[in-house]
Amino acid sequence: MVEAVSGLHQHVSIALGQLLQNGEIVAIVDDDAAIREPLKFYFEEHGLPMVECASAVDLMQVLASRNVALVLLDIGLPDTDGLSLLPQIVDQYPDTAVVMLTGVADLRVVLDCIRKGATDYLSKPVQFEEIFHVARKALEKRWLIFENRKYQEELEEAHFRIQLLHQLSLKMNTVYLSTGELDQILRAVLVGITSKEGLGFNRAFLVMFDDDGRFLRGRMAIGPSSRAEAGRVWGEIQERELDFLEIVDNLKETSTTQDAAVNAIARALVVSAKDKENILISSVLGRRSYRVSPENGWVPVPLERRNGNGGRRNNGTIMYERREKEEEAAPVLAAPRDLINILDEDSFVVVPLYSPGRSFGVIIADNYVTRRDIQDSHIGALELFASQASLAIEQSLLHNERQRKIAELEAVNQELDRSKDLLVEAERYSALGHMAAQLVHIIRNPITSIGGVSRILSKKNVDPEWAKYLNVIIHETERVESTLEDLFAFVGQGEIHKEELGLCEVIKKTALLLQSSMAKHSVTWEMECPDPEPVIQGDMHQLRQVFLHLFKNAVEAMADGGKLTIVVAVAEGQAIVSVIDTGPGIPESYLDKAKDPFFTTKTYGTGMGLTLVERIVSAHGGSFSLKPYPGGGLEARVVLPL
């Protein structure tokens, strides 16, 4: 019999250890000490701490001062009726289980006890073993109620998170994300991470790569000063049927002032992308989460989470924790001491932000105020929030890139509209140049001869009738010569009107005019411009004629396709523009003649365009030259003073 009791003791101690928490006790309330004292001894022998109460007054004092899990309440008390005391206990201490001890086995009394909130009942006299069994069942029922309540709370929290993620998704699917809209969604994500009904973290930091990808920089944060505000937010959500994003947007101004401290910390978070040993860079490049714990040694250890049936599964998260030196088998990583100093916190989790095509940054979350352990389930939920934030960032970047392309196309169209006359004029100059060259070869010499001979004959002639015809010849010859001069004057350059110009901008706009022609000839082009952009004093209209002629010549030289390269450089107070094509080039023996107004080749036109180029560049105080480019093609170089 002793062995049986000992075995029961061991079995019950293990079970009851899970049923009583935080110093909880059992109270026996009976006016008979002969029942209280041995029952107290029996319960304590079996692992249940118990306190005796002889009256209702004693019980209420114990309930007010101790954490009572179960009350064994006798109906017949000297100072009150147990049935009258029961509703008071249930009302004031709803988490305390009550087992009624009745002296009369009356069904109506039993039902009355149950209706008033008793967990169970026993009819005296009864064995201690049976009382203990009923008490244990009452505590198990109480534990199940607590577990069900906890599970229900977790379900409600998960429901809120799912509702929030759903609304964030709807927001991203129905609008194009500008910078303001993106900030609103990212702020909503951080509020969801820090709010009580969300993940319940104390602080959350958003750290993202800058535009050139060289540094990770803190962008925004929510911290301890807004925890109460976050709780209010979730209360409003319930009242206003989860109009979450509108509430977050209304909090934008107040969050800026309330979270000034954590936003100052966020601004201090600056990490070079080259620092591969840094935990933030490792997280974003490796695309996996890290949990940091406050230990002296730091090694990567797989973080395994328990599932519902007691098994273990690895979710890919890494936990930093301390190992004894003799157990250190994994390579030691540098402790994120700088990060710990900035955050003033040695326990936090880092979750990456990324899309399939690029990495954006990380979210850092901690429990700076409460020092509560970071739950494994919250890390998985945090990764869901990070995924939503990543989608928002990706959509925003795509939208911004699309808007930039649209703006560029609109600028090109506007520039084309403004420059149609320039193209027409350039074509007219080309045609007139060709015609002028032909007139020079075909007309000038005969007209000069005719005019000269007519004047000689006029001087020697004495016949008035002949003089009349000779004067007609002389006059008409002078008209032709004057027409030729007017033609040359027309195709010549006009007066220069100088202004301050960004050279690269002038070149780029001119090249865009030939975009369709380049595409037609399968010609690609690229431009290299120094920073800062060279600034010159010049006539924009005439300089654009210069580069338009050079680009057209280059494109015409690459009839079977090729590449046009424009290189702008600065040296010794001058801007140097090199226009390089991959065409057949010009034989060196022809280079000196290429700029002659009477020199023509099929590849480079009549030469009138290059003559015009040289005249305009010279008028601007610069120089123009042609030379073969190593590897094939021709390089046209324009040098202009800054």
CORSUL-V113667 format. One record per residue. RES is the residue in three letters. PHI is phi in whole degrees, 0 to 359 (none if undefined). OMEGA is omega in degrees with one decimal (none if undefined). D_FIRST is the distance of its C-alpha to the first C-alpha in whole Angstrom. Layout:
# CORSUL-V113667
res=[RES & RES]
phi=[PHI & PHI]
omega=[OMEGA & OMEGA]
d_first=[D_FIRST & D_FIRST]
This chain:
# CORSUL-V113667
res=[MET & VAL & GLU & ALA & VAL & SER & GLY & LEU & HIS & GLN & HIS & VAL & SER & ILE & ALA & LEU & GLY & GLN & LEU & LEU & GLN & ASN & GLY & GLU & ILE & VAL & ALA & ILE & VAL & ASP & ASP & ASP & ALA & ALA & ILE & ARG & GLU & PRO & LEU & LYS & PHE & TYR & PHE & GLU & GLU & HIS & GLY & LEU & PRO & MET & VAL & GLU & CYS & ALA & SER & ALA & VAL & ASP & LEU & MET & GLN & VAL & LEU & ALA & SER & ARG & ASN & VAL & ALA & LEU & VAL & LEU & LEU & ASP & ILE & GLY & LEU & PRO & ASP & THR & ASP & GLY & LEU & SER & LEU & LEU & PRO & GLN & ILE & VAL & ASP & GLN & TYR & PRO & ASP & THR & ALA & VAL & VAL & MET & LEU & THR & GLY & VAL & ALA & ASP & LEU & ARG & VAL & VAL & LEU & ASP & CYS & ILE & ARG & LYS & GLY & ALA & THR & ASP & TYR & LEU & SER & LYS & PRO & VAL & GLN & PHE & GLU & GLU & ILE & PHE & HIS & VAL & ALA & ARG & LYS & ALA & LEU & GLU & LYS & ARG & TRP & LEU & ILE & PHE & GLU & ASN & ARG & LYS & TYR & GLN & GLU & GLU & LEU & GLU & GLU & ALA & HIS & PHE & ARG & ILE & GLN & LEU & LEU & HIS & GLN & LEU & SER & LEU & LYS & MET & ASN & THR & VAL & TYR & LEU & SER & THR & GLY & GLU & LEU & ASP & GLN & ILE & LEU & ARG & ALA & VAL & LEU & VAL & GLY & ILE & THR & SER & LYS & GLU & GLY & LEU & GLY & PHE & ASN & ARG & ALA & PHE & LEU & VAL & MET & PHE & ASP & ASP & ASP & GLY & ARG & PHE & LEU & ARG & GLY & ARG & MET & ALA & ILE & GLY & PRO & SER & SER & ARG & ALA & GLU & ALA & GLY & ARG & VAL & TRP & GLY & GLU & ILE & GLN & GLU & ARG & GLU & LEU & ASP & PHE & LEU & GLU & ILE & VAL & ASP & ASN & LEU & LYS & GLU & THR & SER & THR & THR & GLN & ASP & ALA & ALA & VAL & ASN & ALA & ILE & ALA & ARG & ALA & LEU & VAL & VAL & SER & ALA & LYS & ASP & LYS & GLU & ASN & ILE & LEU & ILE & SER & SER & VAL & LEU & GLY & ARG & ARG & SER & TYR & ARG & VAL & SER & PRO & GLU & ASN & GLY & TRP & VAL & PRO & VAL & PRO & LEU & GLU & ARG & ARG & ASN & GLY & ASN & GLY & GLY & ARG & ARG & ASN & ASN & GLY & THR & ILE & MET & TYR & GLU & ARG & ARG & GLU & LYS & GLU & GLU & GLU & ALA & ALA & PRO & VAL & LEU & ALA & ALA & PRO & ARG & ASP & LEU & ILE & ASN & ILE & LEU & ASP & GLU & ASP & SER & PHE & VAL & VAL & VAL & PRO & LEU & TYR & SER & PRO & GLY & ARG & SER & PHE & GLY & VAL & ILE & ILE & ALA & ASP & ASN & TYR & VAL & THR & ARG & ARG & ASP & ILE & GLN & ASP & SER & HIS & ILE & GLY & ALA & LEU & GLU & LEU & PHE & ALA & SER & GLN & ALA & SER & LEU & ALA & ILE & GLU & GLN & SER & LEU & LEU & HIS & ASN & GLU & ARG & GLN & ARG & LYS & ILE & ALA & GLU & LEU & GLU & ALA & VAL & ASN & GLN & GLU & LEU & ASP & ARG & SER & LYS & ASP & LEU & LEU & VAL & GLU & ALA & GLU & ARG & TYR & SER & ALA & LEU & GLY & HIS & MET & ALA & ALA & GLN & LEU & VAL & HIS & ILE & ILE & ARG & ASN & PRO & ILE & THR & SER & ILE & GLY & GLY & VAL & SER & ARG & ILE & LEU & SER & LYS & LYS & ASN & VAL & ASP & PRO & GLU & TRP & ALA & LYS & TYR & LEU & ASN & VAL & ILE & ILE & HIS & GLU & THR & GLU & ARG & VAL & GLU & SER & THR & LEU & GLU & ASP & LEU & PHE & ALA & PHE & VAL & GLY & GLN & GLY & GLU & ILE & HIS & LYS & GLU & GLU & LEU & GLY & LEU & CYS & GLU & VAL & ILE & LYS & LYS & THR & ALA & LEU & LEU & LEU & GLN & SER & SER & MET & ALA & LYS & HIS & SER & VAL & THR & TRP & GLU & MET & GLU & CYS & PRO & ASP & PRO & GLU & PRO & VAL & ILE & GLN & GLY & ASP & MET & HIS & GLN & LEU & ARG & GLN & VAL & PHE & LEU & HIS & LEU & PHE & LYS & ASN & ALA & VAL & GLU & ALA & MET & ALA & ASP & GLY & GLY & LYS & LEU & THR & ILE & VAL & VAL & ALA & VAL & ALA & GLU & GLY & GLN & ALA & ILE & VAL & SER & VAL & ILE & ASP & THR & GLY & PRO & GLY & ILE & PRO & GLU & SER & TYR & LEU & ASP & LYS & ALA & LYS & ASP & PRO & PHE & PHE & THR & THR & LYS & THR & TYR & GLY & THR & GLY & MET & GLY & LEU & THR & LEU & VAL & GLU & ARG & ILE & VAL & SER & ALA & HIS & GLY & GLY & SER & PHE & SER & LEU & LYS & PRO & TYR & PRO & GLY & GLY & GLY & LEU & GLU & ALA & ARG & VAL & VAL & LEU & PRO & LEU]
phi=[none & 294 & 296 & 297 & 296 & 298 & 296 & 298 & 304 & 295 & 296 & 291 & 301 & 294 & 293 & 288 & 298 & 272 & 269 & 250 & 226 & 57 & 72 & 290 & 226 & 246 & 248 & 254 & 243 & 202 & 279 & 260 & 295 & 294 & 269 & 296 & 294 & 292 & 294 & 299 & 299 & 298 & 297 & 291 & 298 & 260 & 93 & 248 & 293 & 225 & 234 & 265 & 224 & 266 & 209 & 294 & 297 & 300 & 298 & 296 & 293 & 295 & 299 & 284 & 250 & 238 & 267 & 263 & 271 & 217 & 241 & 266 & 249 & 281 & 291 & 267 & 247 & 292 & 253 & 193 & 270 & 301 & 294 & 283 & 283 & 304 & 299 & 294 & 296 & 298 & 286 & 275 & 229 & 295 & 271 & 264 & 279 & 229 & 248 & 275 & 253 & 250 & 268 & 234 & 277 & 251 & 299 & 294 & 295 & 299 & 296 & 296 & 297 & 295 & 297 & 275 & 112 & 292 & 284 & 200 & 212 & 220 & 259 & 279 & 283 & 212 & 287 & 300 & 299 & 290 & 298 & 297 & 298 & 295 & 298 & 296 & 297 & 295 & 293 & 296 & 297 & 299 & 297 & 295 & 297 & 297 & 297 & 295 & 296 & 297 & 296 & 295 & 297 & 296 & 296 & 295 & 297 & 297 & 297 & 300 & 297 & 295 & 299 & 296 & 298 & 297 & 291 & 298 & 296 & 299 & 300 & 289 & 279 & 252 & 224 & 274 & 276 & 281 & 300 & 296 & 294 & 297 & 299 & 297 & 291 & 296 & 295 & 298 & 299 & 294 & 296 & 299 & 289 & 261 & 285 & 297 & 283 & 274 & 266 & 78 & 292 & 284 & 224 & 217 & 238 & 254 & 238 & 229 & 293 & 283 & 300 & 270 & 72 & 272 & 221 & 271 & 228 & 295 & 253 & 202 & 204 & 231 & 226 & 305 & 295 & 249 & 296 & 296 & 295 & 297 & 298 & 296 & 302 & 291 & 297 & 293 & 300 & 297 & 288 & 252 & 59 & 62 & 276 & 292 & 296 & 295 & 295 & 299 & 295 & 292 & 273 & 302 & 290 & 292 & 297 & 299 & 277 & 293 & 259 & 300 & 295 & 289 & 290 & 294 & 296 & 300 & 294 & 280 & 277 & 227 & 229 & 290 & 295 & 281 & 278 & 293 & 281 & 291 & 296 & 291 & 294 & 299 & 293 & 287 & 282 & 279 & 56 & 213 & 274 & 229 & 242 & 253 & 242 & 281 & 229 & 279 & 256 & 227 & 225 & 286 & 230 & 301 & 267 & 253 & 249 & 279 & 264 & 295 & 263 & 89 & 284 & 230 & 221 & 261 & 257 & 86 & 283 & 249 & 248 & 273 & 212 & 277 & 233 & 295 & 301 & 288 & 259 & 288 & 252 & 280 & 296 & 283 & 261 & 295 & 295 & 285 & 297 & 300 & 295 & 298 & 295 & 294 & 285 & 57 & 205 & 250 & 223 & 200 & 233 & 240 & 236 & 282 & 244 & 198 & 242 & 302 & 261 & 199 & 254 & 250 & 158 & 218 & 246 & 249 & 226 & 211 & 244 & 297 & 270 & 281 & 60 & 289 & 299 & 280 & 285 & 298 & 296 & 288 & 294 & 297 & 294 & 298 & 294 & 294 & 297 & 296 & 297 & 295 & 297 & 296 & 298 & 297 & 296 & 298 & 294 & 295 & 296 & 296 & 297 & 297 & 294 & 296 & 296 & 295 & 296 & 297 & 297 & 296 & 295 & 296 & 295 & 296 & 297 & 296 & 293 & 295 & 299 & 287 & 250 & 300 & 297 & 295 & 295 & 298 & 294 & 296 & 295 & 294 & 299 & 296 & 294 & 294 & 296 & 297 & 296 & 297 & 296 & 294 & 298 & 299 & 290 & 267 & 259 & 302 & 296 & 298 & 296 & 299 & 295 & 298 & 296 & 295 & 296 & 297 & 291 & 297 & 296 & 296 & 288 & 269 & 282 & 240 & 271 & 299 & 294 & 293 & 300 & 299 & 291 & 295 & 296 & 297 & 298 & 298 & 295 & 292 & 295 & 297 & 296 & 297 & 297 & 294 & 298 & 298 & 296 & 297 & 297 & 295 & 294 & 291 & 279 & 284 & 286 & 266 & 289 & 272 & 243 & 277 & 209 & 283 & 231 & 277 & 299 & 296 & 295 & 299 & 295 & 298 & 295 & 291 & 296 & 296 & 296 & 259 & 301 & 293 & 296 & 297 & 297 & 296 & 265 & 58 & 252 & 257 & 216 & 217 & 224 & 244 & 228 & 287 & 241 & 279 & 293 & 297 & 242 & 232 & 256 & 194 & 270 & 300 & 298 & 287 & 294 & 293 & 298 & 303 & 287 & 296 & 297 & 294 & 292 & 296 & 300 & 295 & 296 & 296 & 288 & 254 & 296 & 259 & 96 & 167 & 227 & 256 & 244 & 243 & 241 & 251 & 222 & 235 & 206 & 54 & 74 & 229 & 262 & 244 & 245 & 250 & 251 & 242 & 244 & 250 & 282 & 286 & 78 & 237 & 305 & 301 & 292 & 261 & 299 & 292 & 268 & 300 & 268 & 288 & 296 & 257 & 265 & 226 & 223 & 293 & 289 & 250 & 73 & 277 & 95 & 296 & 297 & 292 & 296 & 298 & 303 & 296 & 295 & 292 & 297 & 297 & 295 & 267 & 80 & 246 & 220 & 225 & 212 & 236 & 202 & 298 & 263 & 305 & 93 & 113 & 98 & 231 & 246 & 258 & 243 & 244 & 245 & 232 & 289 & 287]
omega=[178.3 & 179.1 & 179.6 & 178.9 & 178.6 & 178.1 & 176.9 & 178.3 & -177.9 & -178.6 & -176.3 & -179.1 & -179.9 & -178.5 & -176.5 & 177.0 & 177.4 & -174.3 & 179.1 & -178.6 & 174.3 & 175.9 & -179.0 & -178.8 & 173.7 & 179.5 & 174.0 & -177.5 & -179.2 & -178.9 & -179.1 & -180.0 & 179.9 & 175.6 & -175.0 & -170.4 & 178.3 & 178.6 & 176.5 & 179.0 & -178.6 & -178.6 & -178.3 & 174.3 & -178.6 & 169.4 & 178.9 & 176.8 & -174.3 & 174.8 & -177.9 & 174.2 & -178.2 & -176.6 & 178.1 & 179.1 & 177.8 & -178.5 & -177.4 & 176.1 & 178.6 & 179.7 & -178.4 & -173.8 & -176.6 & 177.9 & -173.5 & 179.4 & -174.3 & 175.1 & 170.4 & -167.1 & 175.9 & -179.2 & -176.7 & 179.4 & -176.2 & -175.1 & 177.9 & 176.5 & -179.0 & 178.4 & 177.5 & -179.7 & -175.2 & -179.6 & 179.3 & 178.4 & -178.8 & -178.2 & -175.7 & -177.0 & -172.6 & -179.0 & 178.9 & 177.4 & -178.7 & 173.0 & -177.3 & 174.6 & -176.8 & 177.0 & -177.8 & 179.9 & -178.5 & -176.8 & -179.9 & 177.4 & 179.3 & -179.6 & 178.3 & 177.3 & -178.0 & -179.8 & -178.0 & 171.3 & 178.2 & 178.0 & -179.0 & -179.8 & 175.7 & 177.4 & 177.4 & -1.4 & -177.6 & -179.9 & 179.0 & -179.9 & -179.1 & 176.8 & 179.8 & 179.6 & 179.4 & 178.8 & 179.2 & 178.3 & 178.2 & 177.9 & 177.0 & 177.6 & 177.4 & 179.5 & 178.3 & 177.2 & 178.7 & 179.8 & 178.2 & 177.6 & 178.5 & 179.1 & 178.9 & 177.8 & 178.2 & 177.3 & 179.4 & 177.3 & 178.3 & 178.3 & 177.2 & -178.9 & 179.6 & 177.5 & 180.0 & -179.9 & 177.5 & -178.6 & 175.9 & 178.4 & 178.3 & 179.2 & -177.7 & -178.6 & -174.9 & -179.9 & 168.9 & -172.3 & 168.9 & -179.4 & 179.6 & 179.2 & 177.8 & 179.0 & 179.1 & -179.1 & 178.5 & 177.1 & 177.4 & 177.7 & -178.9 & 176.4 & 177.1 & 179.6 & -172.7 & -177.1 & -175.7 & -179.4 & 174.5 & 179.7 & 174.3 & 174.3 & 178.8 & -176.7 & 176.0 & -178.8 & 175.1 & -177.9 & -173.7 & 173.5 & 173.9 & -171.0 & -178.9 & 175.5 & -176.5 & -176.7 & 165.6 & -178.4 & 176.2 & -176.9 & 178.4 & -177.9 & 171.8 & -171.8 & -173.2 & -177.4 & -177.9 & -179.5 & 177.4 & 179.2 & 178.0 & 176.3 & 177.5 & 178.3 & -177.4 & 173.9 & 178.2 & 178.5 & -179.7 & -179.2 & -173.6 & 174.7 & 170.2 & 172.7 & -166.5 & -173.9 & 177.8 & 178.9 & 179.9 & 179.4 & 178.0 & -179.5 & -173.5 & -177.3 & -178.5 & 179.8 & -178.7 & -178.9 & -177.2 & -176.6 & -177.7 & -177.1 & -177.4 & 176.4 & 173.1 & 175.2 & -179.7 & 179.6 & 178.6 & -179.8 & 178.8 & -176.4 & 177.2 & 178.3 & 179.3 & -177.8 & -174.7 & 179.4 & -179.9 & -175.1 & 180.0 & 178.2 & 178.7 & -179.7 & -174.6 & 179.8 & 178.1 & 177.6 & 174.7 & -175.3 & 175.9 & 170.8 & -177.4 & 176.5 & -172.8 & 179.7 & -177.9 & 178.2 & -173.8 & 177.1 & 177.1 & -179.5 & 178.1 & 178.2 & -179.8 & 179.7 & 177.2 & 175.4 & -172.1 & -176.1 & 174.9 & 177.8 & 179.9 & 176.4 & -179.5 & -177.2 & 176.5 & 178.8 & -180.0 & 176.4 & 173.5 & 177.3 & -175.5 & 171.7 & 174.5 & -173.8 & -177.3 & -179.3 & -174.3 & 178.9 & -179.6 & 178.5 & -178.2 & 175.4 & 179.3 & 177.2 & -179.2 & -173.7 & 179.1 & 179.7 & 178.3 & 180.0 & -179.8 & -178.7 & -173.0 & -176.3 & -176.2 & 177.7 & -177.7 & 178.8 & 179.9 & -178.5 & -175.7 & 172.6 & -177.5 & 170.6 & 179.3 & -174.4 & -176.3 & 178.7 & -175.1 & -176.3 & -177.5 & 167.2 & 176.1 & 179.2 & 179.0 & 175.1 & -172.3 & -175.1 & -173.0 & -176.3 & 179.5 & 178.4 & 178.6 & -177.2 & 179.5 & -179.4 & 179.6 & 177.2 & 177.1 & 177.7 & 177.6 & 177.4 & 175.4 & 176.9 & 178.7 & 177.4 & 178.9 & 177.4 & 179.2 & 177.7 & 179.3 & -179.7 & -179.8 & -179.2 & 178.9 & 179.8 & 178.3 & 178.8 & -179.3 & 178.8 & 177.8 & 178.3 & 179.0 & 178.5 & 178.8 & 179.1 & 178.6 & 179.7 & 177.9 & 178.4 & 179.0 & 179.8 & 177.7 & 179.4 & 177.5 & 178.1 & -179.0 & -171.9 & 178.9 & 179.8 & 179.4 & 178.4 & 179.1 & -178.9 & 179.0 & 177.4 & 179.1 & 176.8 & -179.7 & -179.7 & 179.4 & 177.5 & 177.5 & 179.9 & -179.7 & 179.4 & 178.8 & 177.8 & 179.0 & -178.1 & -169.3 & -170.1 & -168.9 & -176.5 & 177.8 & -179.7 & 178.6 & 179.5 & -179.4 & -178.9 & -179.6 & 179.8 & -179.3 & -180.0 & 177.6 & 179.6 & -179.4 & 179.8 & -176.9 & -176.2 & 178.2 & -177.8 & -178.9 & -179.2 & 177.9 & 179.9 & 179.1 & -179.3 & 179.5 & 178.5 & 176.7 & -179.8 & -179.0 & -177.5 & -178.4 & 176.7 & 178.0 & 177.9 & 178.7 & 179.6 & 178.8 & 178.3 & 177.9 & 178.7 & 177.9 & 179.3 & 178.8 & 178.5 & -178.7 & -179.0 & 177.5 & -178.4 & 178.6 & -179.7 & -178.2 & 175.7 & -173.7 & 174.3 & 179.8 & -174.0 & 168.0 & -171.1 & -177.2 & 179.3 & 177.9 & -178.4 & -178.0 & -179.5 & 179.0 & 180.0 & -179.6 & 178.6 & -177.9 & -176.3 & -178.7 & 178.5 & 177.5 & 179.9 & 179.7 & -179.2 & -179.6 & 179.9 & 173.3 & -179.5 & 175.3 & -175.6 & 176.8 & -177.7 & -179.9 & 175.9 & 9.3 & -178.9 & 177.6 & 178.9 & -178.0 & 171.4 & -176.9 & 177.0 & -174.8 & -177.9 & -177.5 & 179.2 & 176.7 & 172.7 & 178.9 & -174.9 & 176.3 & 177.3 & -178.3 & -179.1 & 178.6 & 178.0 & -179.0 & -179.7 & 179.2 & 179.4 & -178.6 & -175.9 & -178.2 & 179.7 & 179.4 & -176.5 & 176.3 & -179.2 & 178.9 & -178.1 & 177.3 & 179.9 & 178.6 & 178.7 & 173.4 & 176.1 & -179.9 & 173.4 & -177.4 & 179.2 & 178.1 & 177.3 & -171.4 & 175.9 & 179.1 & 179.4 & -177.4 & 179.5 & 178.4 & 176.5 & -177.2 & -178.8 & -178.8 & -174.1 & -179.3 & -178.2 & -171.9 & -178.2 & 177.9 & -177.2 & -178.3 & -178.7 & 179.8 & 168.7 & -179.0 & -176.1 & -172.3 & 174.2 & -173.8 & -174.5 & 179.4 & 178.7 & 179.1 & 175.3 & 178.2 & 178.6 & -177.0 & -179.2 & -178.9 & -179.6 & 178.6 & 179.4 & 177.5 & 178.1 & -178.5 & -179.8 & -178.0 & -178.6 & 176.3 & 175.3 & 177.0 & 179.1 & -179.6 & -178.5 & 178.9 & 179.6 & -176.3 & 175.1 & 173.5 & -174.7 & 176.9 & 178.6 & -178.2 & 178.1 & 177.2 & none]
d_first=[0 & 4 & 5 & 5 & 6 & 9 & 10 & 11 & 12 & 15 & 16 & 16 & 18 & 21 & 21 & 22 & 24 & 27 & 27 & 27 & 31 & 33 & 31 & 30 & 28 & 26 & 28 & 26 & 29 & 29 & 31 & 28 & 27 & 24 & 22 & 24 & 22 & 19 & 19 & 21 & 18 & 15 & 18 & 19 & 15 & 15 & 19 & 21 & 23 & 24 & 27 & 28 & 31 & 32 & 35 & 37 & 39 & 36 & 35 & 38 & 39 & 35 & 36 & 40 & 38 & 35 & 34 & 32 & 30 & 28 & 29 & 27 & 30 & 30 & 33 & 34 & 35 & 37 & 40 & 40 & 38 & 36 & 37 & 41 & 39 & 37 & 40 & 41 & 38 & 39 & 42 & 42 & 39 & 39 & 36 & 33 & 31 & 30 & 28 & 29 & 27 & 29 & 29 & 31 & 30 & 34 & 35 & 38 & 36 & 33 & 36 & 38 & 35 & 35 & 39 & 39 & 37 & 33 & 31 & 28 & 28 & 25 & 26 & 24 & 22 & 19 & 16 & 15 & 13 & 16 & 19 & 17 & 18 & 21 & 22 & 21 & 23 & 26 & 26 & 26 & 29 & 31 & 31 & 32 & 35 & 36 & 36 & 38 & 40 & 40 & 41 & 44 & 45 & 46 & 47 & 50 & 51 & 51 & 53 & 55 & 56 & 57 & 59 & 61 & 61 & 63 & 65 & 66 & 67 & 69 & 71 & 72 & 73 & 75 & 77 & 78 & 77 & 79 & 78 & 77 & 75 & 73 & 72 & 71 & 69 & 68 & 67 & 65 & 63 & 62 & 61 & 59 & 57 & 57 & 56 & 53 & 53 & 54 & 53 & 52 & 54 & 55 & 59 & 60 & 64 & 66 & 68 & 70 & 73 & 77 & 80 & 81 & 77 & 77 & 75 & 72 & 72 & 70 & 71 & 69 & 66 & 63 & 62 & 60 & 62 & 62 & 58 & 59 & 62 & 60 & 57 & 60 & 62 & 59 & 59 & 62 & 61 & 59 & 62 & 65 & 63 & 63 & 66 & 65 & 68 & 70 & 68 & 68 & 72 & 72 & 70 & 72 & 74 & 71 & 69 & 72 & 72 & 68 & 67 & 70 & 67 & 66 & 69 & 70 & 68 & 68 & 72 & 71 & 69 & 72 & 71 & 74 & 73 & 74 & 71 & 69 & 66 & 65 & 62 & 64 & 67 & 64 & 62 & 65 & 67 & 64 & 63 & 59 & 57 & 56 & 53 & 53 & 51 & 51 & 51 & 53 & 54 & 54 & 54 & 54 & 50 & 50 & 48 & 45 & 44 & 40 & 41 & 39 & 37 & 36 & 39 & 41 & 45 & 48 & 51 & 53 & 53 & 53 & 51 & 52 & 49 & 49 & 48 & 48 & 51 & 50 & 48 & 52 & 53 & 55 & 58 & 58 & 60 & 62 & 60 & 61 & 62 & 65 & 63 & 60 & 63 & 65 & 62 & 60 & 57 & 55 & 53 & 54 & 55 & 58 & 59 & 62 & 65 & 67 & 69 & 69 & 73 & 72 & 70 & 70 & 68 & 64 & 62 & 60 & 57 & 55 & 53 & 55 & 54 & 50 & 49 & 47 & 46 & 48 & 46 & 46 & 47 & 50 & 51 & 52 & 53 & 55 & 57 & 58 & 60 & 61 & 62 & 64 & 66 & 67 & 68 & 70 & 72 & 73 & 74 & 76 & 77 & 79 & 80 & 82 & 83 & 85 & 86 & 88 & 89 & 91 & 92 & 94 & 95 & 97 & 98 & 100 & 101 & 103 & 104 & 105 & 107 & 109 & 110 & 111 & 115 & 114 & 113 & 117 & 119 & 117 & 118 & 122 & 122 & 121 & 124 & 126 & 126 & 127 & 130 & 131 & 131 & 133 & 135 & 136 & 136 & 138 & 140 & 141 & 143 & 145 & 145 & 146 & 149 & 150 & 150 & 152 & 155 & 156 & 156 & 158 & 160 & 161 & 162 & 165 & 166 & 169 & 169 & 167 & 166 & 164 & 163 & 161 & 159 & 158 & 157 & 155 & 153 & 153 & 151 & 149 & 148 & 147 & 145 & 143 & 142 & 141 & 139 & 137 & 137 & 135 & 133 & 132 & 131 & 129 & 127 & 127 & 124 & 125 & 124 & 121 & 119 & 116 & 113 & 109 & 107 & 104 & 105 & 102 & 102 & 105 & 105 & 102 & 103 & 106 & 104 & 102 & 106 & 106 & 102 & 103 & 106 & 104 & 101 & 104 & 105 & 102 & 102 & 99 & 99 & 97 & 98 & 97 & 98 & 98 & 96 & 97 & 100 & 103 & 106 & 109 & 112 & 114 & 115 & 112 & 114 & 116 & 113 & 111 & 115 & 114 & 111 & 111 & 114 & 112 & 109 & 111 & 113 & 110 & 109 & 112 & 112 & 108 & 110 & 107 & 104 & 103 & 101 & 103 & 102 & 103 & 102 & 103 & 103 & 104 & 106 & 109 & 109 & 110 & 108 & 108 & 107 & 107 & 107 & 106 & 107 & 106 & 109 & 112 & 113 & 117 & 119 & 120 & 124 & 123 & 121 & 124 & 126 & 122 & 123 & 127 & 127 & 130 & 127 & 125 & 122 & 120 & 117 & 118 & 120 & 124 & 123 & 124 & 120 & 120 & 123 & 122 & 118 & 120 & 123 & 120 & 118 & 121 & 122 & 118 & 119 & 117 & 118 & 117 & 117 & 116 & 114 & 113 & 109 & 107 & 106 & 108 & 109 & 111 & 110 & 112 & 112 & 112 & 112 & 113 & 113 & 110]
